[in-house]
Each structure stands twice: as structure tokens, then as C-alpha cells.
């Protein structure tokens, strides 16, 4: 039995619904007939069918967001890495010294990580030594994953909520990017006229994609920071 959890509803179903609505409202199906081929005329059955289609589309968008949006986030905001891989590196100036000391002490005492490996997090040479930098990123991400695995639902609830919103905004960014690509493609092949209304809709969709991309970046960083503050 499929568990329609809060995460599923927020991160998959809603972007799927928005995508279907966006194509129907802005695209060549703007006359409202675009989804009629899937409908039966029965309000209850049609409602269920649309939810199923939206849920499936949402899963596709989630997959695409991991393949497309996440690499963009890493390349544009986090130097080509996950935020959890660079957050604990003192030379990146993403973390307050007090929090770094606290996390290192916790990792050494509770996670049983060796002191010499943890010392790399504060090593200034990682800016010029890629071997040390790679190892430091591994340690940062390892601590993040170990803390994440140990964090109870109660303690890390606020941090986990940020992770849920990260997925939500990442999927929404992909949703509007997909609508933008579809609409632009429809214009280029002649299925949509190049008029002010369609130009406006294309500009709106790409702007919304960028807005949600930035929101996803913020939520991902809040999640990682919140998880480390929970120790």
C-alpha cells in the first residue's frame, strides 16, 4: 500500500499538479482541452485520475530535479560539492569557530573519529592541497551522515523539516524549468504563437524556476546547519 505521507504530498503531488496546470494554462492546451484525453466525464473518477497522473508526474520531476537541479545547486553555490561536504571546512568560512569546535569535540568523543583526521577540518593547507581538501570534504560529509543517522525524530525535527522543504523547492524549480522548456519548444516549432501573453508566461516560468532554485539552496543550508546545531 502506498503511504501518501506529508513528504509525498508536498514534494511530489503538488509540483505534479502545478506542472499539469501550467501546461494547461500557458501551453498549447490553454483552451482547457489538453487533459481531456485522460478524462472520463465522471467527476470522481476524473479527480482520482488527475491525482494519479499528477503524482506520477511529480515522481518524474523529482528524478529530474536530482539529475539536473541538484548539480546546478552544487556547481553554482557550493563549489561543485554538497553543502555538507564543505560546511565544516574552516577555510570555507561557512561555519562559526564555536560550532566547529563543538562538532569536532562531539565527533571525537561520540563518533570515535581520530583526532588527526578531524584536524584536517581546520587545516589551512586544504586551500592549496587538493588531496587534503578531498579528505577534509569526506570527513565533513561523514560527520554529517553519522549525525543524521543518530538524530532522533524529536531532536532533529526542525532540521528534517528544512530537508523536506529543500526537496519541495528543488522539485518546484524543476517543475517551472520543465514548463519553460515545453513552452519555449512549442513556440519554436509553431504550436504556440509568439505573442506578448506567451512571452510573459515564458519569462514568468523561468523566473519562478530561478526563485525556487534559490529557495532550495537556502533550505539545504538550513538543514545542514540545523543538524550540526542539534549535537
QUILIN-V96305 format. One record per residue. RES is the residue in one letter. OMEGA is omega in whole degrees, -180 to 180 (* if undefined). D_CENTER is the distance of its C-alpha to the mean C-alpha in Angstrom with 1 decimal. Layout:
res->RES omega->OMEGA d_center->D_CENTER
res->RES omega->OMEGA d_center->D_CENTER
This chain:
res->X omega->-179 d_center->26.2
res->X omega->-180 d_center->22.6
res->X omega->179 d_center->21.2
res->X omega->-177 d_center->19.5
res->X omega->177 d_center->17.9
res->X omega->-180 d_center->16.1
res->X omega->-180 d_center->12.7
res->X omega->-178 d_center->13.9
res->X omega->-176 d_center->15.2
res->X omega->-170 d_center->12.4
res->X omega->-177 d_center->9.5
res->X omega->-173 d_center->11.9
res->X omega->-176 d_center->15.1
res->X omega->175 d_center->14.5
res->X omega->177 d_center->12.4
res->X omega->178 d_center->15.1
res->X omega->-180 d_center->17.8
res->X omega->179 d_center->16.7
res->X omega->179 d_center->16.6
res->X omega->177 d_center->20.1
res->X omega->-178 d_center->21.3
res->X omega->179 d_center->20.2
res->X omega->-179 d_center->22.1
res->X omega->-175 d_center->25.0
res->X omega->-174 d_center->25.2
res->X omega->-170 d_center->24.7
res->X omega->-178 d_center->25.4
res->X omega->177 d_center->28.8
res->X omega->-175 d_center->28.7
res->X omega->177 d_center->29.0
res->X omega->177 d_center->32.3
res->X omega->-177 d_center->30.7
res->X omega->-172 d_center->32.0
res->X omega->-177 d_center->29.0
res->X omega->-176 d_center->28.1
res->X omega->-178 d_center->31.8
res->X omega->-180 d_center->32.1
res->X omega->-170 d_center->29.9
res->X omega->-175 d_center->31.8
res->X omega->-175 d_center->35.1
res->X omega->177 d_center->36.5
res->X omega->-174 d_center->36.1
res->X omega->-178 d_center->33.9
res->X omega->-180 d_center->32.8
res->X omega->-179 d_center->32.3
res->X omega->178 d_center->30.4
res->X omega->178 d_center->28.1
res->X omega->180 d_center->27.3
res->X omega->-180 d_center->26.9
res->X omega->177 d_center->24.5
res->X omega->179 d_center->22.4
res->X omega->179 d_center->22.5
res->X omega->-180 d_center->21.7
res->X omega->180 d_center->18.8
res->X omega->177 d_center->17.4
res->X omega->178 d_center->18.0
res->X omega->178 d_center->16.4
res->X omega->177 d_center->13.3
res->X omega->177 d_center->13.3
res->X omega->179 d_center->13.9
res->X omega->178 d_center->11.0
res->X omega->178 d_center->8.7
res->X omega->-180 d_center->10.7
res->X omega->-180 d_center->10.7
res->X omega->177 d_center->7.0
res->X omega->-178 d_center->7.3
res->X omega->-172 d_center->10.6
res->X omega->-175 d_center->10.2
res->X omega->-178 d_center->7.2
res->X omega->176 d_center->6.3
res->X omega->177 d_center->10.1
res->X omega->177 d_center->10.3
res->X omega->-178 d_center->8.4
res->X omega->-176 d_center->10.6
res->X omega->-172 d_center->13.6
res->X omega->-173 d_center->13.6
res->X omega->-168 d_center->12.8
res->X omega->172 d_center->13.5
res->X omega->176 d_center->16.4
res->X omega->-178 d_center->15.0
res->X omega->170 d_center->13.9
res->X omega->-179 d_center->11.3
res->X omega->179 d_center->11.9
res->X omega->-180 d_center->13.7
res->X omega->-177 d_center->16.0
res->X omega->-173 d_center->17.4
res->X omega->-176 d_center->17.3
res->X omega->179 d_center->20.6
res->X omega->-175 d_center->22.4
res->X omega->-177 d_center->24.9
res->X omega->179 d_center->25.5
res->X omega->176 d_center->22.0
res->X omega->176 d_center->22.9
res->X omega->-172 d_center->19.6
res->X omega->177 d_center->21.3
res->X omega->-179 d_center->24.6
res->X omega->-179 d_center->27.5
res->X omega->180 d_center->28.3
res->X omega->178 d_center->25.0
res->X omega->178 d_center->25.2
res->X omega->-180 d_center->28.7
res->X omega->-179 d_center->27.8
res->X omega->179 d_center->25.0
res->X omega->178 d_center->27.4
res->X omega->179 d_center->30.2
res->X omega->-179 d_center->28.2
res->X omega->-179 d_center->27.0
res->X omega->-176 d_center->30.7
res->X omega->-173 d_center->32.2
res->X omega->-177 d_center->29.9
res->X omega->176 d_center->28.0
res->X omega->176 d_center->31.1
res->X omega->-176 d_center->29.6
res->X omega->-177 d_center->32.4
res->X omega->-177 d_center->33.1
res->X omega->177 d_center->33.5
res->X omega->180 d_center->30.0
res->X omega->-180 d_center->28.6
res->X omega->179 d_center->30.8
res->X omega->-179 d_center->28.7
res->X omega->-180 d_center->26.0
res->X omega->-177 d_center->28.6
res->X omega->180 d_center->30.3
res->X omega->-178 d_center->30.6
res->X omega->-179 d_center->31.5
res->X omega->176 d_center->27.9
res->X omega->-178 d_center->27.7
res->X omega->-178 d_center->30.4
res->X omega->-175 d_center->30.3
res->X omega->179 d_center->27.5
res->X omega->177 d_center->28.7
res->X omega->-180 d_center->28.4
res->X omega->179 d_center->25.1
res->X omega->179 d_center->23.7
res->X omega->179 d_center->25.3
res->X omega->177 d_center->24.0
res->X omega->177 d_center->20.4
res->X omega->-179 d_center->21.2
res->X omega->179 d_center->22.7
res->X omega->-179 d_center->20.0
res->X omega->179 d_center->17.4
res->X omega->179 d_center->20.2
res->X omega->178 d_center->20.9
res->X omega->-178 d_center->17.3
res->X omega->-180 d_center->17.4
res->X omega->177 d_center->20.9
res->X omega->179 d_center->20.3
res->X omega->-180 d_center->17.3
res->X omega->-178 d_center->19.8
res->X omega->-174 d_center->22.5
res->X omega->178 d_center->20.9
res->X omega->180 d_center->22.3
res->X omega->-178 d_center->20.6
res->X omega->-176 d_center->22.9
res->X omega->-175 d_center->22.4
res->X omega->-174 d_center->18.6
res->X omega->-180 d_center->18.0
res->X omega->179 d_center->16.8
res->X omega->180 d_center->14.4
res->X omega->177 d_center->13.1
res->X omega->177 d_center->12.7
res->X omega->178 d_center->10.3
res->X omega->176 d_center->8.2
res->X omega->179 d_center->8.6
res->X omega->175 d_center->7.8
res->X omega->179 d_center->4.4
res->X omega->180 d_center->4.0
res->X omega->-178 d_center->6.5
res->X omega->176 d_center->5.8
res->X omega->179 d_center->3.3
res->X omega->178 d_center->6.2
res->X omega->177 d_center->8.6
res->X omega->178 d_center->8.3
res->X omega->179 d_center->9.2
res->X omega->-178 d_center->11.7
res->X omega->175 d_center->13.5
res->X omega->179 d_center->13.5
res->X omega->177 d_center->15.1
res->X omega->178 d_center->17.6
res->X omega->-179 d_center->18.4
res->X omega->179 d_center->19.2
res->X omega->-177 d_center->21.2
res->X omega->178 d_center->23.1
res->X omega->178 d_center->23.9
res->X omega->179 d_center->25.0
res->X omega->178 d_center->27.2
res->X omega->-177 d_center->28.8
res->X omega->-179 d_center->29.5
res->X omega->173 d_center->31.2
res->X omega->178 d_center->33.0
res->X omega->176 d_center->31.5
res->X omega->177 d_center->30.6
res->X omega->177 d_center->33.0
res->X omega->-180 d_center->32.0
res->X omega->-178 d_center->32.9
res->X omega->-180 d_center->31.7
res->X omega->-178 d_center->29.9
res->X omega->175 d_center->27.8
res->X omega->179 d_center->27.3
res->X omega->-178 d_center->26.0
res->X omega->179 d_center->23.6
res->X omega->179 d_center->22.2
res->X omega->179 d_center->21.9
res->X omega->-176 d_center->20.2
res->X omega->-180 d_center->17.5
res->X omega->176 d_center->16.6
res->X omega->179 d_center->16.8
res->X omega->178 d_center->14.4
res->X omega->178 d_center->11.9
res->X omega->179 d_center->12.4
res->X omega->-179 d_center->12.4
res->X omega->174 d_center->9.0
res->X omega->180 d_center->7.7
res->X omega->177 d_center->9.7
res->X omega->178 d_center->8.8
res->X omega->178 d_center->5.1
res->X omega->-180 d_center->7.3
res->X omega->-177 d_center->9.8
res->X omega->178 d_center->8.2
res->X omega->180 d_center->7.2
res->X omega->177 d_center->10.8
res->X omega->179 d_center->12.3
res->X omega->-179 d_center->11.3
res->X omega->179 d_center->12.9
res->X omega->-179 d_center->15.7
res->X omega->179 d_center->16.4
res->X omega->179 d_center->16.7
res->X omega->178 d_center->19.2
res->X omega->-178 d_center->21.0
res->X omega->-177 d_center->21.6
res->X omega->* d_center->23.9
